[in-house]
Amino acid sequence: MAINFSLRDFYDGTTEIVGIKSGLLLNRFQVAKILLEKFDEKYLKSDDLDTYVRIHSGDLEEMLLRIRQKIGNLPENLPSRKAFEYLQEYSIKNKDITVAATAASIGFQYLNSNNELTIEDLTKLIHKNEGYDKELSYAVAVISHEKFDQSCIIPSSIGWDGGTELSKLYNCELKSENNFLEQKFIDYLAANGDEIEIIHWRNFERFCAEYFKKQGYNVVLGPGTNDGGVDIRAYIENNKNSAPELLIQCKRYKKENKISIETVKSFYTDVQFEQAKLGLIATTSYIAAGGKKVCKTRGYNVKFAERENIKNWAKQMWTHK
């Protein structure tokens, strides 16, 4: 089925659906940039928002999928692939294509009633009500859940807080009630690691704090200014009056701007003063050779997390790792 709408409505609808699914609000330029990597459509190169476009629903769903993958909301390799392979083997073995042909619709009836069902919940319902064995029920649940999630139709029961503009990750500090940095932004950075060096400096500190929180530390994020060069203190125990296990300095630099030996030596004095077990400089750049050398020769208890380490932190925290 083909859909006709203005380019303005296309961008409005696309950003709304992606926003509801991911919590991130993209502008039309960000949407066009992502889509042009895969779809060579003239209307994506135009900014005439009043022009009308004709798009097949299947193509629209593929575009939405691509956007969500590029912002880290979905993995590149979808879990349904193995489920489809299992259904294909099942169909050949049992000479029955009914389940394979109706897999998505089987789960839709349950998801339409309760869109918060997990794959595990859906598997149990299918196993109980459809009479399939557990392995087949799981394969059907995975396919149904994925297709339902990728559908252009948004159930009216889905709640939405309005999302957050992706641009804010770069332009201002993002405060969160329960986390140092919300998972939707971590997911984005997991898929776009090279952009960590250009996010707001305070969000980089929050990113690092969130990483060590997920490692099980009791993390204290500094005020951001007038902190004496110490951005994060990480403790093993809840007693914040004791010496920190880790003292962390965050340096959000462009990759060509290396951390100098002077910065390393200065930070070491902070580690000594606070009697921390270990000091860590976390940077989106690299440590100058002199900085590494002085730590080795003088036995400084200072370690480094450089550009590739930081990108790996994002991947480790990714929802779909």
C-alpha positions as CSV (number, residue, x, y, z in Angstrom):
1,M,0.0,0.0,0.0
2,A,1.3,3.4,-1.0
3,I,0.9,6.5,1.1
4,N,0.7,10.1,-0.2
5,F,1.6,13.0,2.0
6,S,3.6,16.2,2.0
7,L,7.3,16.2,2.8
8,R,6.5,18.2,5.9
9,D,4.1,15.4,7.1
10,F,6.7,12.8,6.2
11,Y,9.3,14.4,8.5
12,D,6.8,15.2,11.2
13,G,5.5,11.6,11.2
14,T,8.9,10.0,11.0
15,T,10.4,12.0,13.9
16,E,7.3,11.4,16.0
17,I,7.4,7.6,15.5
18,V,11.1,7.4,16.0
19,G,10.7,9.7,19.1
20,I,8.0,7.4,20.6
21,K,10.1,4.3,20.0
22,S,13.5,5.7,21.1
23,G,12.8,8.7,23.2
24,L,15.0,10.8,20.9
25,L,13.7,13.7,18.8
26,L,15.6,14.2,15.5
27,N,15.1,17.2,13.2
28,R,14.4,16.8,9.5
29,F,18.1,17.4,8.6
30,Q,19.3,14.6,10.8
31,V,16.6,12.3,9.4
32,A,17.5,13.1,5.8
33,K,21.2,12.6,6.5
34,I,20.7,9.2,7.9
35,L,18.3,8.1,5.2
36,L,20.5,9.4,2.3
37,E,23.2,6.9,3.3
38,K,20.9,4.1,2.1
39,F,18.0,5.6,0.1
40,D,18.7,7.7,-3.0
41,E,15.4,9.5,-3.1
42,K,15.1,13.0,-4.7
43,Y,12.7,14.2,-2.0
44,L,15.3,13.6,0.7
45,K,17.6,16.0,-1.1
46,S,14.9,18.7,-1.3
47,D,13.8,21.1,1.4
48,D,10.5,21.9,-0.3
49,L,8.3,20.8,2.6
50,D,5.1,21.4,0.7
51,T,5.9,19.0,-2.1
52,Y,4.0,15.7,-2.1
53,V,5.7,12.3,-2.0
54,R,4.4,8.8,-2.5
55,I,5.9,6.1,-0.3
56,H,5.0,2.4,0.1
57,S,4.3,1.4,3.6
58,G,7.0,-1.3,3.4
59,D,9.5,1.3,2.4
60,L,8.5,3.6,5.2
61,E,8.9,0.8,7.7
62,E,12.4,0.1,6.3
63,M,13.3,3.8,6.6
64,L,12.1,3.9,10.2
65,L,14.1,0.7,10.9
66,R,17.2,2.3,9.4
67,I,16.9,5.5,11.5
68,R,16.4,3.5,14.7
69,Q,19.4,1.3,13.9
70,K,21.6,4.4,13.2
71,I,20.7,6.0,16.5
72,G,21.4,2.8,18.5
73,N,17.7,2.1,19.3
74,L,17.9,-1.2,17.4
75,P,20.8,-3.5,16.6
76,E,22.0,-4.0,13.0
77,N,21.5,-7.7,13.2
78,L,17.9,-8.2,14.3
79,P,17.2,-11.2,16.6
80,S,14.4,-12.4,14.4
81,R,16.8,-13.8,11.8
82,K,17.5,-16.9,13.8
83,A,13.8,-17.2,14.6
84,F,13.0,-17.1,10.9
85,E,15.6,-19.8,10.2
86,Y,14.1,-22.0,12.9
87,L,10.6,-21.5,11.4
88,Q,11.9,-22.4,8.0
89,E,13.4,-25.7,9.4
90,Y,10.2,-26.4,11.2
91,S,8.1,-25.9,8.1
92,I,10.3,-28.2,6.0
93,K,10.4,-30.9,8.7
94,N,6.7,-30.9,9.5
95,K,5.6,-30.0,5.9
96,D,3.5,-27.2,7.4
97,I,3.9,-23.5,6.4
98,T,1.0,-22.3,8.4
99,V,2.9,-21.1,11.4
100,A,5.6,-19.5,9.4
101,A,3.0,-17.6,7.3
102,T,1.1,-16.3,10.3
103,A,3.9,-15.9,12.8
104,A,3.6,-12.1,13.1
105,S,-0.2,-12.0,13.3
106,I,-0.3,-14.7,16.0
107,G,1.6,-12.5,18.5
108,F,-0.1,-9.3,17.4
109,Q,-3.4,-10.3,18.9
110,Y,-1.8,-10.4,22.3
111,L,0.4,-7.3,21.9
112,N,-2.6,-5.3,20.7
113,S,-4.2,-6.0,24.1
114,N,-1.0,-5.4,26.1
115,N,1.9,-3.7,24.3
116,E,4.1,-4.0,27.4
117,L,4.4,-7.8,27.0
118,T,8.1,-8.9,26.9
119,I,9.2,-11.7,24.6
120,E,9.2,-14.0,27.6
121,D,5.7,-13.1,28.5
122,L,4.5,-13.5,24.9
123,T,6.3,-16.9,24.6
124,K,4.3,-18.2,27.6
125,L,1.0,-16.9,26.2
126,I,1.6,-18.5,22.8
127,H,2.7,-21.8,24.4
128,K,-0.4,-21.9,26.6
129,N,-3.0,-20.7,24.2
130,E,-1.8,-21.9,20.8
131,G,-0.5,-25.2,21.9
132,Y,3.0,-24.8,20.3
133,D,6.1,-26.3,22.0
134,K,8.3,-23.8,23.9
135,E,10.9,-23.5,21.2
136,L,8.4,-22.8,18.5
137,S,6.5,-20.4,20.8
138,Y,9.7,-18.5,21.4
139,A,10.5,-18.2,17.7
140,V,6.9,-16.9,17.0
141,A,7.2,-14.5,19.9
142,V,10.5,-13.0,18.7
143,I,9.1,-12.4,15.2
144,S,5.8,-11.0,16.5
145,H,7.5,-8.7,19.0
146,E,9.9,-7.4,16.5
147,K,7.3,-6.8,13.7
148,F,5.0,-5.1,16.2
149,D,7.8,-2.8,17.4
150,Q,8.7,-1.9,13.8
151,S,5.1,-1.2,12.8
152,C,4.2,2.4,11.7
153,I,1.0,2.1,13.8
154,I,1.4,3.4,17.3
155,P,-1.1,1.9,19.8
156,S,-3.1,4.6,21.6
157,S,-2.2,3.0,24.9
158,I,1.5,3.8,24.6
159,G,2.5,6.6,26.9
160,W,5.0,9.2,25.7
161,D,6.8,11.9,27.6
162,G,7.5,13.9,24.5
163,G,11.1,12.8,24.1
164,T,14.3,14.8,24.2
165,E,15.9,16.6,21.3
166,L,19.1,14.8,20.3
167,S,20.8,18.1,19.8
168,K,20.7,18.7,23.5
169,L,23.3,16.0,23.9
170,Y,25.7,18.4,22.3
171,N,24.4,21.7,23.4
172,C,23.7,21.5,27.2
173,E,24.0,19.4,30.3
174,L,21.4,16.6,30.4
175,K,20.3,15.9,34.0
176,S,18.5,12.7,34.9
177,E,16.6,11.8,38.0
178,N,17.8,8.2,38.3
179,N,20.9,8.0,36.2
180,F,23.9,10.2,35.4
181,L,23.0,9.9,31.7
182,E,19.8,8.4,30.3
183,Q,20.1,5.1,28.5
184,K,18.7,6.4,25.2
185,F,21.8,8.7,24.9
186,I,24.2,5.9,25.8
187,D,22.5,3.8,23.1
188,Y,23.1,6.6,20.6
189,L,26.7,6.9,21.5
190,A,27.2,3.1,21.3
191,A,26.2,3.4,17.6
192,N,28.0,6.7,17.0
193,G,31.2,6.4,19.1
194,D,33.1,9.0,17.1
195,E,30.7,11.7,18.2
196,I,31.5,11.3,21.9
197,E,34.3,13.8,21.4
198,I,31.8,16.6,20.4
199,I,29.1,16.1,23.0
200,H,28.7,18.7,25.7
201,W,31.7,18.4,28.1
202,R,29.4,18.0,31.1
203,N,27.6,15.1,29.4
204,F,30.9,13.4,28.8
205,E,31.5,13.6,32.6
206,R,28.0,12.1,33.1
207,F,28.8,9.4,30.6
208,C,31.9,8.4,32.5
209,A,30.1,8.5,35.8
210,E,27.3,6.3,34.4
211,Y,29.9,3.8,33.2
212,F,31.4,3.3,36.7
213,K,28.0,3.3,38.3
214,K,27.2,0.3,36.1
215,Q,30.5,-1.3,37.2
216,G,29.1,-1.4,40.7
217,Y,30.9,1.6,42.2
218,N,29.3,4.2,44.4
219,V,29.9,7.2,42.2
220,V,30.0,10.9,43.2
221,L,30.0,13.3,40.2
222,G,31.7,16.6,41.0
223,P,30.1,20.0,40.4
224,G,31.7,20.5,37.0
225,T,33.4,23.7,37.8
226,N,35.9,24.7,40.6
227,D,36.5,21.0,41.2
228,G,40.2,21.1,41.4
229,G,40.7,18.9,38.4
230,V,38.8,15.9,39.9
231,D,35.5,15.2,38.1
232,I,34.5,11.9,39.6
233,R,35.1,10.0,42.8
234,A,34.2,6.3,42.9
235,Y,33.9,4.3,46.1
236,I,33.5,0.6,46.8
237,E,31.7,1.2,50.0
238,N,28.9,3.7,50.7
239,N,31.2,5.6,53.1
240,K,32.1,8.7,51.2
241,N,34.3,9.9,54.1
242,S,36.9,7.2,53.2
243,A,39.5,7.6,50.5
244,P,38.1,6.9,47.0
245,E,38.9,3.8,45.2
246,L,39.1,5.7,41.9
247,L,39.8,9.4,41.2
248,I,38.7,10.2,37.7
249,Q,39.5,13.2,35.5
250,C,37.5,13.5,32.3
251,K,39.0,15.2,29.2
252,R,36.6,15.5,26.3
253,Y,39.1,16.6,23.6
254,K,39.2,16.2,19.8
255,K,41.4,13.2,18.9
256,E,44.2,15.4,17.6
257,N,44.6,17.2,20.9
258,K,46.6,14.9,23.2
259,I,46.7,15.1,27.0
260,S,50.0,16.7,28.0
261,I,52.6,15.4,30.5
262,E,51.8,18.5,32.6
263,T,48.2,17.5,32.9
264,V,49.2,13.9,34.0
265,K,51.7,15.2,36.6
266,S,49.2,17.7,38.0
267,F,46.5,15.0,38.3
268,Y,48.9,12.7,40.1
269,T,49.2,15.2,42.9
270,D,45.4,15.1,43.3
271,V,45.5,11.3,43.5
272,Q,48.2,11.5,46.2
273,F,46.4,14.2,48.1
274,E,43.1,12.3,48.3
275,Q,45.0,9.0,48.9
276,A,43.0,7.3,46.2
277,K,43.9,3.7,45.3
278,L,44.0,4.6,41.6
279,G,43.8,7.7,39.4
280,L,42.2,7.5,35.9
281,I,42.3,10.0,33.1
282,A,39.4,9.3,30.7
283,T,39.7,11.0,27.4
284,T,38.2,11.0,23.9
285,S,41.7,11.8,22.7
286,Y,45.0,10.2,23.6
287,I,47.7,10.6,26.2
288,A,51.0,12.1,24.9
289,A,53.9,9.8,25.0
290,G,55.6,11.9,27.7
291,G,52.6,11.5,30.0
292,K,52.6,7.7,29.7
293,K,56.4,7.6,30.2
294,V,56.4,9.6,33.4
295,C,53.8,7.3,34.9
296,K,55.8,4.3,34.1
297,T,59.2,5.6,35.2
298,R,58.0,7.2,38.4
299,G,55.5,4.5,39.3
300,Y,52.5,6.8,39.4
301,N,49.2,5.0,40.3
302,V,47.5,6.6,37.3
303,K,45.9,4.7,34.4
304,F,44.4,5.9,31.2
305,A,41.2,5.3,29.2
306,E,41.8,6.7,25.7
307,R,39.6,7.1,22.7
308,E,39.0,3.5,21.8
309,N,38.4,2.6,25.4
310,I,35.8,5.3,25.7
311,K,34.0,4.0,22.6
312,N,34.1,0.5,24.0
313,W,32.5,1.8,27.3
314,A,29.5,2.9,25.3
315,K,29.2,-0.4,23.6
316,Q,29.4,-2.2,26.9
317,M,26.5,-0.1,28.2
318,W,24.5,-0.5,25.0
319,T,21.0,-2.0,25.5
320,H,21.6,-4.4,22.5
321,K,25.2,-5.5,23.3
